[in-house]
């Protein structure tokens, strides 16, 4: 009987030791998982996107390894909570990375359109159009209207809104340029371009909006 008690006691010690060892290993896995997520979340969003495929693969592997390390433990709610918090942090960062990339792509596309409409002299970000003067304003209008006419069937409603914004900025700048010595000849040619642009904008923007509404209904 005494021998059986000793065996039972020894077995209990081994079981407790094994359980403690498993929990320690699981804790190390969870800590490693937390550290990985922290390190990823510290990377700039644009740089993270460039390597997102590798980041996502490594994340899934670490999450699986960490889950497998705690699943056999009898009590692991504290460790599961730690995993869930880090997972939420990762998913939040992922959403931020994707949103940032989408914003950059929209801005890149918008910039490309601005350059096509305003020509090679366009100064990025100068919405006061100080680079437009009495000597180049006619060519700016000409390039603008010609480009819109060429691409009018491919512009979205949002594109037309951007086109209107740019057109109004050119018109505002024209008011200043006229006082700086714009010739009567150039002014008449600009007036002709404006007459061509106005109906082209109205008709095609309405068409783009109608097409967008039709797609939305589908």
C-alpha positions as CSV (number, residue, x, y, z in Angstrom):
1,X,0.0,0.0,0.0
2,X,2.8,2.3,0.9
3,X,4.5,1.5,-2.4
4,X,1.3,2.3,-4.3
5,X,1.1,5.7,-2.6
6,X,4.7,6.4,-3.5
7,X,4.0,5.5,-7.1
8,X,0.9,7.7,-7.2
9,X,2.8,10.6,-5.6
10,X,5.7,10.3,-8.1
11,X,3.3,10.1,-11.0
12,X,1.5,13.2,-9.7
13,X,4.8,15.1,-9.6
14,X,5.7,14.0,-13.1
15,X,2.2,15.0,-14.4
16,X,2.4,18.4,-12.7
17,X,5.9,18.9,-14.0
18,X,4.9,18.0,-17.6
19,X,1.8,20.2,-17.4
20,X,3.9,23.1,-16.1
21,X,6.4,22.5,-18.9
22,X,3.7,22.5,-21.5
23,X,2.2,25.7,-20.2
24,X,5.7,27.3,-20.2
25,X,6.2,26.3,-23.8
26,X,2.7,27.5,-24.7
27,X,3.4,30.8,-22.9
28,X,6.6,31.2,-24.9
29,X,4.7,30.6,-28.1
30,X,2.1,33.2,-27.2
31,X,4.8,35.7,-26.2
32,X,6.5,35.1,-29.6
33,X,3.2,35.6,-31.3
34,X,2.6,38.9,-29.5
35,X,6.1,40.1,-30.3
36,X,5.7,39.3,-34.0
37,X,2.4,41.2,-34.2
38,X,4.0,44.1,-32.4
39,X,6.9,44.2,-34.7
40,X,4.7,44.1,-37.8
41,X,2.4,46.8,-36.5
42,X,5.4,49.1,-36.1
43,X,6.3,48.9,-39.8
44,X,5.2,51.9,-42.0
45,X,1.9,51.0,-43.8
46,X,3.3,51.5,-47.3
47,X,6.4,49.4,-46.7
48,X,4.2,46.7,-45.1
49,X,2.0,46.5,-48.1
50,X,5.0,45.9,-50.4
51,X,5.8,42.7,-48.4
52,X,2.2,41.8,-47.4
53,X,2.2,38.4,-49.0
54,X,5.2,37.3,-46.9
55,X,3.8,38.9,-43.8
56,X,0.4,37.2,-44.2
57,X,2.0,33.8,-44.7
58,X,4.2,34.2,-41.6
59,X,1.3,35.4,-39.5
60,X,-0.9,32.5,-40.4
61,X,1.9,30.0,-39.6
62,X,2.6,31.7,-36.2
63,X,-1.0,31.8,-35.3
64,X,-1.5,28.1,-36.1
65,X,1.6,27.2,-34.1
66,X,0.5,29.2,-31.2
67,X,-3.0,27.8,-31.2
68,X,-1.6,24.2,-31.3
69,X,0.6,25.0,-28.4
70,X,-2.3,26.0,-26.1
71,X,-5.1,23.7,-27.3
72,X,-3.9,20.7,-25.2
73,X,-3.8,22.6,-22.0
74,X,-6.6,22.1,-19.6
75,X,-6.9,25.7,-18.7
76,X,-5.7,28.2,-21.3
77,X,-8.3,31.0,-21.3
78,X,-5.7,33.6,-20.3
79,X,-3.4,32.6,-23.1
80,X,-6.3,32.5,-25.6
81,X,-7.2,36.1,-24.5
82,X,-3.7,37.2,-25.2
83,X,-3.8,35.6,-28.7
84,X,-7.2,37.2,-29.4
85,X,-5.9,40.6,-28.5
86,X,-2.8,40.3,-30.7
87,X,-5.0,38.9,-33.6
88,X,-7.3,41.9,-33.3
89,X,-4.3,44.2,-33.3
90,X,-3.0,42.5,-36.5
91,X,-6.4,42.7,-38.2
92,X,-6.7,46.4,-37.4
93,X,-3.2,47.0,-38.8
94,X,-4.1,45.0,-41.9
95,X,-7.2,47.1,-42.5
96,X,-5.0,50.2,-42.1
97,X,-2.4,49.0,-44.6
98,X,-5.1,48.1,-47.2
99,X,-6.9,51.4,-46.7
100,X,-3.6,53.4,-47.0
101,X,-2.7,51.6,-50.2
102,X,-6.1,52.3,-51.7
103,X,-5.7,56.0,-50.8
104,X,-2.3,56.1,-52.4
105,X,-3.6,54.4,-55.6
106,X,-6.5,56.9,-55.8
107,X,-4.1,59.8,-55.4
108,X,-1.7,58.3,-57.9
109,X,-4.5,57.9,-60.4
110,X,-5.8,61.4,-59.7
111,X,-2.3,62.8,-60.2
112,X,-1.9,61.0,-63.5
113,X,-5.2,62.4,-64.7
114,X,-4.2,65.9,-63.6
115,X,-1.0,65.7,-65.5
116,X,-2.7,64.5,-68.7
117,X,-5.2,67.4,-68.4
118,X,-2.9,70.2,-67.4
119,X,0.2,69.2,-69.4
120,X,3.9,68.8,-68.5
121,X,4.1,72.2,-66.8
122,X,1.7,71.2,-64.1
123,X,3.2,71.7,-60.7
124,X,2.0,68.9,-58.4
125,X,-0.1,70.1,-55.6
126,X,-0.2,73.8,-56.7
127,X,-4.0,74.2,-56.9
128,X,-3.6,78.0,-57.1
129,X,-2.1,77.4,-60.5
130,X,0.7,80.0,-60.1
131,X,2.6,78.2,-62.9
132,X,-0.1,79.3,-65.4
133,X,0.7,82.7,-66.9
134,X,-0.3,84.9,-69.8
135,X,2.1,83.1,-72.1
136,X,1.0,79.5,-71.5
137,X,-2.6,79.8,-70.4
138,X,-4.0,79.3,-73.9
139,X,-2.0,76.1,-74.3
140,X,-3.2,74.9,-70.9
141,X,-6.9,75.4,-71.9
142,X,-6.2,73.8,-75.3
143,X,-4.6,70.7,-73.8
144,X,-7.3,70.4,-71.1
145,X,-10.2,70.6,-73.6
146,X,-8.5,68.3,-76.1
147,X,-7.7,65.7,-73.5
148,X,-11.3,65.8,-72.1
149,X,-12.7,65.4,-75.6
150,X,-10.4,62.5,-76.3
151,X,-11.2,60.6,-73.1
152,X,-14.8,61.7,-72.4
153,X,-16.3,58.3,-72.9
154,X,-14.0,56.7,-70.3
155,X,-14.3,59.1,-67.4
156,X,-16.3,58.1,-64.3
157,X,-18.6,60.4,-62.4
158,X,-15.8,61.0,-59.9
159,X,-13.4,61.8,-62.7
160,X,-15.8,64.4,-64.0
161,X,-16.0,66.0,-60.6
162,X,-12.2,66.2,-60.5
163,X,-12.3,67.7,-64.0
164,X,-14.7,70.4,-62.9
165,X,-12.5,71.2,-59.9
166,X,-9.5,71.6,-62.1
167,X,-11.4,73.6,-64.8
168,X,-12.7,76.0,-62.1
169,X,-9.1,76.4,-60.8
170,X,-7.9,77.4,-64.3
171,X,-10.8,79.9,-64.7
172,X,-9.9,81.4,-61.3
173,X,-6.3,81.8,-62.4
174,X,-7.4,83.3,-65.8
175,X,-9.0,86.2,-63.9
176,X,-5.5,87.0,-62.5
177,X,-3.7,86.4,-65.8
178,X,-6.1,88.7,-67.7
179,X,-4.8,91.6,-65.6
180,X,-1.2,90.6,-66.4
181,X,-1.4,91.2,-70.1
182,X,-3.4,88.3,-71.7
183,X,-3.8,89.2,-75.4
184,X,-7.2,89.7,-77.0
185,X,-6.4,87.0,-79.5
186,X,-5.6,84.4,-76.8
187,X,-8.7,85.5,-74.8
188,X,-11.0,84.9,-77.8
189,X,-9.5,81.5,-78.4
190,X,-10.0,80.6,-74.7
191,X,-13.6,81.7,-74.9
192,X,-14.1,79.3,-77.9
193,X,-12.6,76.4,-75.9
194,X,-14.8,77.2,-72.9
195,X,-17.9,77.1,-75.2
196,X,-16.8,73.7,-76.4
197,X,-16.1,72.4,-72.9
198,X,-19.3,73.4,-71.1
199,X,-21.8,71.2,-73.0
200,X,-19.3,68.4,-73.2
201,X,-19.0,68.4,-69.4
202,X,-22.7,68.6,-68.8
203,X,-23.8,65.8,-71.2
204,X,-21.0,63.4,-70.4
205,X,-21.2,63.8,-66.6
206,X,-24.9,63.1,-66.7
207,X,-24.2,60.0,-68.8
208,X,-21.5,58.8,-66.4
209,X,-23.9,59.3,-63.4
210,X,-26.7,57.4,-65.2
211,X,-24.4,54.6,-66.0
212,X,-23.3,54.4,-62.4
213,X,-26.9,54.3,-61.2
214,X,-27.7,51.6,-63.6
215,X,-24.8,49.5,-62.3
216,X,-25.9,50.1,-58.7
217,X,-29.4,48.8,-59.4
218,X,-27.9,45.6,-60.8
